[in-house]
Amino acid sequence: MVTSRTPEEARTQIINMVREFVRRDVEPIVQEYERNDVVPLELVEKMKEMGLFGITIPEEYGGMGLDYTTFAMIFEELCKGWMSISGIIGTHHIMTYVVTHYGTEEQKARFLPAMARGEKRGGLALTEPNAGSDVQAIELTATRDGEEYLVNGTKMFITNGQHGDTFALITKTDKDATPPHEGISCFIVEKGGPGFEVGRHLDKLGYRGLDTCELIFTNFRVGSDNLVGGLEGQGFQQVMAGLETGRINVAARAVGVATAAFEASIKYAQGRRTFGLPISRHQAIQLKLADMGTKIEAARLLTYKAAEKKDQGLRVDLEAGMAKLFASEMCAEVTLEAMRIFGGYGYIKENPIERYYRDAPLMIIGEGTNEIQRLVIARQLLQRYQV
């Protein structure tokens, strides 16, 4: 756990701690666990000890209360080693953001300390079989029944669905609301009651070693005291604000994966020889390395800018959207270029390059597809430059 120091000292300390954790504990096991799609529960315990479940939770609730630039740096470092371990705390922190900023005082006191310790592992239950980026199209309902609500429906692609136990559940409490988002509410739900079932464990191209499941609700009862903020119809705004932090962490993930691919490539290029020379001496390879390094740095700066503005308490849907869009597209490009530099060696599973390449698409489609990001960015730009 980080001790009480200046913000800059705390940042340096935790980044060094995460970097050492990746080197010592993650890198030796990542190939085996990723290949077999095994959730690294022993790493979860170490992440609890490090305080990573409480990065942005206020200190008064047992968290670190760190800024979002440090938050982004932590995700970047984790993803240099294995992107999947960032998912263990990624949606957890979206949920803690929602509870911290919109929960009642009772809800904060009840959930945040345990979430900061990692005793409660959170997740975001948003996506459905027929609703992803179009959040207003969700069909799962929560119907009032006295002091409780009856929840019915299915959520899909839920990270931490198997091993998580506490979720920010996005529901329709008013199916007839106009506009539809005014009928959306957010609940804090915990496993354990009848009517809450974990469905299929989804077998993914990348992002392996992390449980991604469907959640099925059949007349599942949740108390009205678990309605975030105690008010219906606020869920859309609550989750959209939380997703701004999600897009910052996805952008940081993309920077981390791309950096790992770049660093492996530039090292390999200086050792691999063709036509009597290291391939780093060939202009074609130099041009690739120059573009890769430049685009990674640009994505990093976009990400940190969005994080800094979030720390100022400002709306960052434009900045977070730009960072997520640019960084994820950059990551896909850089990992492909890395495979080209490695040639056949990059295509075999014993080399991490092929894992970086498989993980990259997740950032393009996760936390709102890039097509949706472009629409969000365009709307914000048109408002700012309105004639």
Backbone torsions as a table, in degrees:
resi	resn	phi	psi	omega
1	MET	NA	139.5	179.1
2	VAL	-71.4	131.1	178.9
3	THR	-82.3	173.3	-176.9
4	SER	-73.0	112.5	-180.0
5	ARG	-144.4	179.2	175.3
6	THR	-64.8	157.8	-180.0
7	PRO	-55.6	-40.3	-178.8
8	GLU	-68.4	-39.6	178.3
9	GLU	-67.0	-40.9	178.7
10	ALA	-62.5	-40.8	179.2
11	ARG	-62.5	-48.8	-179.5
12	THR	-60.2	-42.5	-178.7
13	GLN	-62.7	-48.4	-175.6
14	ILE	-71.8	-34.9	178.5
15	ILE	-65.8	-42.0	176.5
16	ASN	-63.4	-39.7	178.5
17	MET	-62.7	-45.3	179.4
18	VAL	-65.8	-41.3	179.2
19	ARG	-60.9	-41.9	178.7
20	GLU	-68.5	-38.7	175.9
21	PHE	-58.8	-44.6	179.5
22	VAL	-63.1	-45.7	-178.6
23	ARG	-65.1	-44.4	-171.9
24	ARG	-82.5	-41.8	-169.6
25	ASP	-108.7	-29.4	-173.6
26	VAL	-91.6	-52.6	-173.9
27	GLU	-57.2	-36.7	-179.1
28	PRO	-67.5	-22.4	-174.5
29	ILE	-112.8	-9.4	-168.0
30	VAL	-60.8	-42.1	-176.0
31	GLN	-62.0	-45.7	-178.4
32	GLU	-67.3	-46.9	-177.0
33	TYR	-67.2	-39.8	-179.6
34	GLU	-67.1	-41.9	-178.9
35	ARG	-62.6	-40.1	-176.5
36	ASN	-93.5	1.7	177.9
37	ASP	57.0	48.0	-178.0
38	VAL	-103.0	129.3	176.6
39	VAL	-72.4	123.9	-175.0
40	PRO	-82.2	78.3	-173.9
41	LEU	-62.2	-30.4	177.7
42	GLU	-67.1	-31.3	175.7
43	LEU	-70.4	-34.3	177.2
44	VAL	-58.9	-44.0	-179.7
45	GLU	-62.7	-39.3	178.9
46	LYS	-69.3	-35.3	177.0
47	MET	-67.2	-33.5	173.7
48	LYS	-62.0	-47.5	-178.5
49	GLU	-61.2	-33.1	-179.6
50	MET	-78.0	-11.8	-179.5
51	GLY	85.5	14.9	-173.6
52	LEU	-72.3	-14.3	176.2
53	PHE	-80.5	-8.8	-178.7
54	GLY	-121.4	28.1	-172.7
55	ILE	-51.6	-52.0	-174.4
56	THR	-107.8	1.8	175.8
57	ILE	-69.1	133.6	-178.5
58	PRO	-55.9	148.5	-178.5
59	GLU	-59.8	-32.3	-178.6
60	GLU	-63.4	-18.6	177.0
61	TYR	-107.0	14.6	175.1
62	GLY	94.0	3.3	179.1
63	GLY	-90.9	-176.1	178.6
64	MET	-85.1	-26.9	-178.5
65	GLY	63.7	35.6	-176.5
66	LEU	-80.2	160.8	179.5
67	ASP	-79.0	167.3	-174.5
68	TYR	-78.4	-18.0	172.4
69	THR	-68.4	-44.3	175.6
70	THR	-62.8	-42.0	175.4
71	PHE	-52.5	-48.0	-179.6
72	ALA	-64.9	-41.0	179.8
73	MET	-63.0	-38.0	178.2
74	ILE	-62.6	-46.2	179.2
75	PHE	-63.9	-37.5	177.9
76	GLU	-61.3	-46.2	-178.6
77	GLU	-66.2	-42.4	178.7
78	LEU	-59.4	-40.8	-174.5
79	CYS	-77.4	-16.2	171.0
80	LYS	-65.0	-29.6	179.0
81	GLY	-91.3	-50.4	-178.6
82	TRP	-165.4	113.1	-174.5
83	MET	-60.8	-31.9	-174.8
84	SER	-60.9	-32.1	-178.2
85	ILE	-70.9	-21.2	174.8
86	SER	-69.2	-28.1	178.9
87	GLY	-67.8	-25.0	178.9
88	ILE	-60.3	-36.7	-179.1
89	ILE	-109.3	-5.0	-175.0
90	GLY	-64.7	-64.1	-179.7
91	THR	-72.0	-22.5	172.1
92	HIS	-55.2	-43.1	-177.1
93	HIS	-78.2	-24.7	171.3
94	ILE	-64.2	-43.3	179.2
95	MET	-64.9	-44.0	-179.5
96	THR	-63.7	-31.9	176.3
97	TYR	-63.1	-45.9	-179.4
98	VAL	-61.1	-45.3	-178.9
99	VAL	-67.1	-43.2	-178.3
100	THR	-61.4	-43.1	-171.9
101	HIS	-93.3	-21.4	-174.6
102	TYR	-127.6	-10.7	-178.9
103	GLY	-72.7	159.1	173.2
104	THR	-71.4	165.4	178.0
105	GLU	-60.6	-36.9	178.1
106	GLU	-65.1	-41.5	179.3
107	GLN	-65.9	-40.6	177.8
108	LYS	-61.2	-47.1	-178.3
109	ALA	-66.0	-31.8	-176.2
110	ARG	-78.8	-35.4	-171.5
111	PHE	-108.8	-39.9	-169.3
112	LEU	-63.6	-43.3	179.6
113	PRO	-58.6	-44.0	179.7
114	ALA	-67.8	-33.9	177.9
115	MET	-71.2	-35.8	177.9
116	ALA	-63.7	-36.3	178.9
117	ARG	-80.2	-10.9	-176.3
118	GLY	80.5	7.3	176.9
119	GLU	-69.4	-33.6	169.4
120	LYS	-108.3	123.2	178.4
121	ARG	-102.2	117.8	-172.9
122	GLY	-93.1	166.9	176.2
123	GLY	-157.2	171.2	178.9
124	LEU	-114.8	114.3	178.9
125	ALA	-98.7	86.3	-174.7
126	LEU	-116.7	-56.7	-172.9
127	THR	-67.1	144.7	178.1
128	GLU	-129.9	167.3	178.8
129	PRO	-54.4	-32.0	-178.2
130	ASN	-115.0	13.7	-178.5
131	ALA	-151.5	119.5	176.6
132	GLY	-126.1	-95.0	178.4
133	SER	-64.0	-27.9	176.7
134	ASP	-86.5	81.3	-173.6
135	VAL	-61.7	-34.0	-176.9
136	GLN	-65.5	-13.1	-178.0
137	ALA	-89.5	7.0	-179.1
138	ILE	-59.8	149.3	-175.9
139	GLU	-116.5	-16.2	179.7
140	LEU	-62.5	133.3	-173.7
141	THR	-116.3	151.0	170.3
142	ALA	-126.3	112.1	-174.0
143	THR	-107.7	127.8	-176.6
144	ARG	-64.2	134.3	176.6
145	ASP	-142.1	85.6	-175.5
146	GLY	69.6	-124.8	178.9
147	GLU	-91.0	11.1	-179.6
148	GLU	-129.5	171.0	173.6
149	TYR	-123.9	143.9	173.5
150	LEU	-99.6	121.9	-175.6
151	VAL	-104.2	130.9	179.3
152	ASN	-139.6	132.1	177.8
153	GLY	142.8	-173.4	-175.3
154	THR	-132.3	138.2	171.7
155	LYS	-110.8	147.4	-173.8
156	MET	-128.1	153.0	177.4
157	PHE	59.5	44.6	-175.4
158	ILE	-93.2	111.7	176.6
159	THR	-67.4	140.2	-175.7
160	ASN	68.1	18.4	-176.9
161	GLY	-62.1	-34.6	-179.0
162	GLN	-85.9	-48.0	-172.9
163	HIS	-98.4	-11.8	172.2
164	GLY	-77.6	161.5	-178.1
165	ASP	-134.8	-4.4	-178.1
166	THR	-137.5	130.6	-173.1
167	PHE	-134.3	144.2	166.0
168	ALA	-84.6	107.9	-173.1
169	LEU	-101.2	120.5	-178.9
170	ILE	-93.9	124.0	-172.4
171	THR	-131.3	166.6	167.7
172	LYS	-100.2	115.4	174.6
173	THR	-99.6	-12.4	176.3
174	ASP	-143.4	99.0	-176.7
175	LYS	-69.9	-17.0	-175.8
176	ASP	-102.1	5.8	-176.7
177	ALA	-63.2	143.3	176.3
178	THR	-131.6	119.1	-3.7
179	PRO	-69.0	162.0	-172.3
180	PRO	-58.2	-31.4	-175.1
181	HIS	-65.7	-19.7	178.9
182	GLU	-74.6	-7.8	176.4
183	GLY	-102.1	10.9	-177.5
184	ILE	-99.6	133.5	179.2
185	SER	-131.0	157.8	-178.9
186	CYS	-118.1	132.0	177.9
187	PHE	-119.9	150.9	168.7
188	ILE	-95.0	114.9	-178.3
189	VAL	-119.5	145.3	178.7
190	GLU	-120.7	147.9	176.2
191	LYS	-68.3	159.2	173.0
192	GLY	126.8	-24.6	-178.9
193	GLY	-92.9	159.6	176.1
194	PRO	-64.9	143.9	178.6
195	GLY	95.9	1.6	177.9
196	PHE	-116.6	108.8	-174.8
197	GLU	-123.5	136.4	171.5
198	VAL	-87.6	120.6	-177.9
199	GLY	-88.6	-135.3	-174.4
200	ARG	-63.2	142.6	166.9
201	HIS	-90.5	118.7	-170.2
202	LEU	-85.5	129.4	-179.4
203	ASP	-88.4	114.9	-168.9
204	LYS	-108.5	157.4	174.2
205	LEU	-61.3	-51.4	177.9
206	GLY	-129.7	-162.8	179.0
207	TYR	55.0	39.3	-176.6
208	ARG	-87.5	164.1	-175.3
209	GLY	78.8	15.1	179.1
210	LEU	-138.7	128.2	-175.9
211	ASP	-72.7	123.7	176.6
212	THR	-127.3	116.7	-167.7
213	CYS	-135.9	171.6	166.5
214	GLU	-99.9	146.5	177.8
215	LEU	-116.6	131.2	-174.8
216	ILE	-118.0	127.1	-178.7
217	PHE	-117.3	125.3	178.6
218	THR	-130.9	102.0	-176.6
219	ASN	50.5	40.2	177.4
220	PHE	-76.5	129.3	-176.1
221	ARG	-94.6	130.2	174.8
222	VAL	-131.9	135.4	-176.3
223	GLY	-70.7	151.3	178.4
224	SER	-64.5	-20.0	177.4
225	ASP	-74.0	-5.0	176.1
226	ASN	-100.6	2.7	173.5
227	LEU	-73.2	118.1	-173.4
228	VAL	-58.7	124.0	-179.2
229	GLY	76.8	-6.7	179.7
230	GLY	76.2	10.2	-176.6
231	LEU	-126.8	134.7	172.4
232	GLU	-76.3	158.8	173.0
233	GLY	80.1	5.3	-179.0
234	GLN	-104.6	-1.6	-171.9
235	GLY	-63.0	-36.4	-177.5
236	PHE	-63.3	-48.7	179.9
237	GLN	-64.3	-38.3	-179.3
238	GLN	-63.3	-47.7	-177.0
239	VAL	-73.4	-32.5	177.9
240	MET	-63.6	-39.6	176.4
241	ALA	-65.5	-40.6	177.8
242	GLY	-64.3	-36.3	-179.4
243	LEU	-68.9	-20.7	173.1
244	GLU	-59.9	-42.1	177.0
245	THR	-68.4	-34.4	177.4
246	GLY	-62.6	-38.0	-179.8
247	ARG	-72.7	-30.8	173.7
248	ILE	-65.2	-43.4	-178.4
249	ASN	-70.6	-32.9	176.8
250	VAL	-68.0	-40.7	176.0
251	ALA	-61.0	-42.4	178.7
252	ALA	-65.1	-37.8	175.8
253	ARG	-59.4	-46.0	-178.8
254	ALA	-60.6	-41.6	177.3
255	VAL	-62.0	-42.6	-179.4
256	GLY	-64.3	-47.4	179.5
257	VAL	-63.3	-44.8	179.7
258	ALA	-63.1	-39.8	179.0
259	THR	-63.1	-42.5	177.9
260	ALA	-60.9	-42.8	179.3
261	ALA	-65.9	-40.8	179.4
262	PHE	-65.4	-46.8	-177.5
263	GLU	-64.3	-38.1	175.4
264	ALA	-64.6	-38.7	-177.0
265	SER	-69.1	-44.1	-176.5
266	ILE	-70.4	-30.6	174.3
267	LYS	-69.6	-45.8	-180.0
268	TYR	-62.6	-40.9	-177.0
269	ALA	-62.7	-26.4	-179.7
270	GLN	-86.3	-10.9	179.2
271	GLY	-108.3	-30.1	-179.6
272	ARG	-77.6	130.6	-177.0
273	ARG	-114.9	137.9	170.1
274	THR	-139.3	144.4	180.0
275	PHE	52.3	36.9	175.0
276	GLY	81.1	3.6	-177.3
277	LEU	-133.2	151.9	168.9
278	PRO	-59.6	141.3	-176.7
279	ILE	-64.8	-18.2	176.4
280	SER	-66.3	-15.0	178.1
281	ARG	-85.5	-11.8	179.8
282	HIS	-84.1	134.4	-174.7
283	GLN	-60.9	-35.6	-179.4
284	ALA	-59.8	-39.6	178.8
285	ILE	-74.0	-38.7	179.1
286	GLN	-60.7	-40.4	179.3
287	LEU	-63.5	-40.5	177.3
288	LYS	-62.2	-47.5	-178.2
289	LEU	-62.3	-40.5	179.7
290	ALA	-62.5	-45.0	179.5
291	ASP	-66.3	-42.3	-179.4
292	MET	-60.6	-49.9	-177.9
293	GLY	-63.4	-40.0	-179.0
294	THR	-67.2	-44.1	-177.8
295	LYS	-69.5	-35.4	176.3
296	ILE	-62.4	-45.0	-179.3
297	GLU	-64.8	-38.8	177.6
298	ALA	-63.2	-42.9	179.3
299	ALA	-64.9	-39.7	178.9
300	ARG	-61.4	-44.3	-178.9
301	LEU	-67.3	-38.9	174.9
302	LEU	-60.5	-41.2	-179.4
303	THR	-65.4	-46.0	-179.7
304	TYR	-66.4	-33.4	177.6
305	LYS	-64.5	-44.3	178.4
306	ALA	-63.4	-40.7	179.4
307	ALA	-64.1	-42.7	-179.8
308	GLU	-63.0	-41.1	179.6
309	LYS	-68.8	-35.1	175.9
310	LYS	-62.3	-39.1	178.3
311	ASP	-63.4	-25.4	179.3
312	GLN	-81.7	-0.4	178.7
313	GLY	79.4	17.2	-177.0
314	LEU	-96.2	159.6	175.6
315	ARG	-70.2	133.0	-174.8
316	VAL	-131.3	28.0	179.9
317	ASP	-62.9	-32.8	176.6
318	LEU	-69.7	-52.9	-175.6
319	GLU	-66.2	-42.9	179.2
320	ALA	-66.7	-37.5	177.2
321	GLY	-64.4	-43.6	177.6
322	MET	-62.3	-44.4	-179.1
323	ALA	-62.9	-46.2	-179.6
324	LYS	-64.0	-44.9	179.8
325	LEU	-60.2	-54.9	-174.8
326	PHE	-66.9	-44.7	-175.6
327	ALA	-65.9	-41.2	-178.1
328	SER	-69.5	-41.1	176.9
329	GLU	-66.2	-38.5	176.5
330	MET	-61.0	-43.1	-177.9
331	CYS	-62.4	-42.9	177.8
332	ALA	-60.9	-41.5	-179.8
333	GLU	-67.5	-45.8	-176.8
334	VAL	-65.7	-42.0	-179.5
335	THR	-66.6	-33.9	174.8
336	LEU	-67.7	-42.5	177.4
337	GLU	-63.6	-36.1	177.1
338	ALA	-62.1	-41.2	178.9
339	MET	-65.1	-36.1	177.5
340	ARG	-65.8	-38.5	179.0
341	ILE	-66.8	-40.7	179.6
342	PHE	-75.7	-21.0	-177.5
343	GLY	64.9	-140.4	-178.1
344	GLY	-59.4	-31.7	-179.7
345	TYR	-65.1	-28.3	178.8
346	GLY	-75.4	-13.0	-173.8
347	TYR	-94.5	-8.9	-177.5
348	ILE	-96.5	151.3	-169.7
349	LYS	-71.8	-18.8	178.2
350	GLU	-73.8	-10.3	178.7
351	ASN	-102.5	131.1	-177.5
352	PRO	-66.3	-13.6	-179.5
353	ILE	-57.3	-41.9	-178.4
354	GLU	-67.2	-29.8	175.9
355	ARG	-69.4	-43.2	177.3
356	TYR	-58.2	-41.9	-178.3
357	TYR	-64.8	-38.2	179.2
358	ARG	-75.1	-30.3	-179.2
359	ASP	-76.3	-27.9	-173.2
360	ALA	-56.5	-41.5	-177.0
361	PRO	-62.0	-24.8	-179.5
362	LEU	-56.9	-40.2	-177.8
363	MET	-68.6	-25.1	179.1
364	ILE	-74.0	-36.8	-175.7
365	ILE	-102.6	-16.0	-177.2
366	GLY	-82.1	154.1	179.7
367	GLU	55.6	38.6	-177.1
368	GLY	95.1	120.7	-177.6
369	THR	-60.5	159.1	-179.7
370	ASN	-66.4	-24.8	174.8
371	GLU	-64.4	-42.2	176.5
372	ILE	-66.9	-39.5	178.8
373	GLN	-57.9	-40.8	-179.9
374	ARG	-63.3	-38.8	178.1
375	LEU	-66.3	-42.8	178.3
376	VAL	-61.6	-45.6	-180.0
377	ILE	-60.9	-45.4	-178.3
378	ALA	-62.2	-42.7	179.6
379	ARG	-61.7	-43.0	-179.6
380	GLN	-67.0	-40.1	178.3
381	LEU	-64.3	-41.2	-179.7
382	LEU	-65.7	-34.2	176.3
383	GLN	-68.6	-41.9	-177.0
384	ARG	-70.6	-31.4	-177.9
385	TYR	-111.0	31.0	-177.0
386	GLN	-62.9	134.7	-179.6
387	VAL	-85.6	NA	NA
